[in-house]
Structure formats: C-alpha cells, structure tokens
Amino acid sequence: MQADVKIKNGKKLKVKALVDSECTHIGIDEQLVKDKKIQTKPINFSFEVFNTDRTKNGEVTRVASLEIKINGHKEQLEAAVMDLDGTNMFLDHSWLVKHNQEVNWKSSTIRFIRCSGQCTMKHKDIRFKTRRTKAMDTTE
C-alpha cells in the first residue's frame, strides 16, 4: 500500500509499505534511510532479524522515528532500520493487532473500523492491489 511518511526534519516521502502478519518488527529499508538521509537513533540493544526463509538478514542497531499517513490514518511509530530488499517499509503483526482492520479480499479494501482509543480521526478505506492471475479471474 502507498503511505506518506514525514521524517524528523519535516520532509515528506511517499513510500511503498508491505503489511506482513509474520513480520515481528516495523521496519524501514536501510537503503531508503541512506538515500533520503532519514535521521536515526541508536537503540540500547541490538537484535538479529531473519528473512521469511529463516536466513539471517542482519542486525538492527538503529531506529527511525516517523509519522505515517495512510488514507486518513495517521500515527507516530519507530521503525527498525534493516535491509528490506527494495521494499520501503514493513508493517508488522503488532501493527495489525493494534488497528484490527477489516480486510475485504474480494473488493481489495482495508477498513480501519476497530482501531484502539488512540485512533481518534475518521479513516478512509484503503484500496490495495492484488496479484491476480487470469486463473483467479475466471468464474465457475
């Protein structure tokens, strides 16, 4: 999904965010951080991160404080700086749990209808693209 991100210096970026229910940390791509000169801060402890195939991805030692906007939804978050191999940002399982969105796979829509009390603004539905194949589009 497309997200607008505001970084510490007030600069705004459009990023591609992947929502991954198996991801354990909100992450931002280290190459994007370097290219856009996004300010980061060290964390008190480092931790290893692994790819979905269980191979080691690297070690997280820094985070970036961000304001993220997605179709009317806005929040502050800290993203671990890691190699995301071309994806700008990952939103993790805890993000999904926190917002408990309603996903309609047939209409490719995400609705923020069950956000916690921290979400006080009216949200718009999010349309997402699917990787449909011709076989998926046929009806029986």
MOCOR-V461334 format. One record per residue. N is the residue number from 0. PHI is phi in whole degrees, 0 to 359 (NA if undefined). PSI is psi in degrees with one decimal (none if undefined). D_FIRST is the distance of its C-alpha to the first C-alpha in Angstrom with 2 decimals. Layout:
[[N PHI PSI D_FIRST] [N PHI PSI D_FIRST]]
This chain:
[[0 NA 156.3 0.00] [1 273 135.8 3.78] [2 225 147.3 6.47] [3 261 131.7 10.19] [4 238 131.6 12.49] [5 251 128.4 16.22] [6 258 172.0 18.58] [7 311 -39.8 22.23] [8 279 6.7 23.83] [9 89 -8.7 21.88] [10 295 140.5 19.94] [11 250 138.9 16.44] [12 231 148.3 13.73] [13 260 126.9 10.41] [14 231 159.2 8.43] [15 262 119.3 5.76] [16 250 132.7 5.31] [17 257 128.4 6.40] [18 266 122.8 7.95] [19 227 111.1 11.49] [20 291 -15.6 14.38] [21 263 -6.5 16.93] [22 285 138.2 15.90] [23 259 -6.2 18.57] [24 215 142.5 17.41] [25 292 130.2 14.56] [26 228 154.4 14.62] [27 231 140.6 14.21] [28 292 131.7 15.40] [29 296 -31.2 19.08] [30 291 -39.0 19.16] [31 298 -42.6 16.63] [32 301 -44.9 18.90] [33 293 -49.2 21.92] [34 298 -40.5 20.80] [35 263 3.1 19.68] [36 53 48.8 22.49] [37 283 129.1 20.53] [38 291 135.5 23.22] [39 233 168.6 23.48] [40 223 148.7 26.15] [41 288 153.2 27.95] [42 257 158.8 27.85] [43 289 -15.4 31.16] [44 216 152.3 30.49] [45 252 160.1 28.62] [46 212 150.6 27.02] [47 277 147.4 26.16] [48 236 149.3 22.79] [49 233 150.3 22.62] [50 283 170.8 20.41] [51 297 -25.3 19.82] [52 273 10.7 23.04] [53 75 8.0 24.86] [54 281 148.1 25.70] [55 291 130.5 25.89] [56 268 -40.9 23.08] [57 161 -162.3 24.94] [58 234 131.5 25.98] [59 269 126.4 24.11] [60 233 -8.5 26.44] [61 222 155.1 24.31] [62 229 158.4 21.53] [63 241 129.3 19.75] [64 274 126.5 19.74] [65 225 154.0 16.71] [66 250 124.6 15.77] [67 244 138.2 12.10] [68 235 129.1 11.06] [69 226 105.1 8.21] [70 44 52.8 9.85] [71 96 -21.4 13.22] [72 277 132.4 12.70] [73 223 137.1 14.27] [74 202 160.3 15.72] [75 264 138.9 17.55] [76 208 163.2 16.97] [77 248 130.1 18.46] [78 246 132.1 16.65] [79 290 134.9 18.88] [80 274 118.7 19.28] [81 207 168.6 19.20] [82 281 112.1 18.79] [83 253 13.2 15.32] [84 50 51.8 16.52] [85 96 -15.8 14.21] [86 272 134.6 10.88] [87 291 -40.4 10.63] [88 207 144.5 9.90] [89 246 133.4 10.25] [90 255 128.9 10.27] [91 263 -175.4 13.42] [92 302 -42.7 15.65] [93 296 -32.4 17.27] [94 294 -42.2 14.17] [95 297 -43.5 13.77] [96 296 -44.6 17.55] [97 302 -42.2 17.75] [98 262 -19.6 15.57] [99 45 53.4 16.51] [100 294 160.3 13.97] [101 261 124.0 15.04] [102 249 126.0 13.04] [103 250 102.8 14.50] [104 291 -32.2 13.96] [105 292 -40.0 16.25] [106 263 1.7 14.58] [107 55 51.5 10.93] [108 229 138.2 10.64] [109 246 130.9 10.09] [110 240 131.8 12.95] [111 271 77.7 14.10] [112 254 -8.4 17.72] [113 231 31.5 19.23] [114 297 155.5 18.30] [115 293 174.1 21.20] [116 300 -15.9 23.71] [117 289 -22.4 21.90] [118 266 104.8 19.36] [119 253 -3.8 21.64] [120 263 155.8 19.56] [121 285 131.7 18.68] [122 257 150.0 15.05] [123 262 153.7 13.49] [124 294 146.5 11.79] [125 255 126.9 8.04] [126 264 136.3 7.86] [127 233 157.0 5.87] [128 268 140.9 7.69] [129 250 162.4 10.29] [130 263 73.7 12.80] [131 280 145.0 15.72] [132 246 167.6 19.15] [133 301 -38.6 22.25] [134 298 -33.0 23.73] [135 286 -26.6 20.97] [136 274 -9.0 21.51] [137 280 144.2 25.24] [138 250 149.9 26.84] [139 255 none 30.01]]
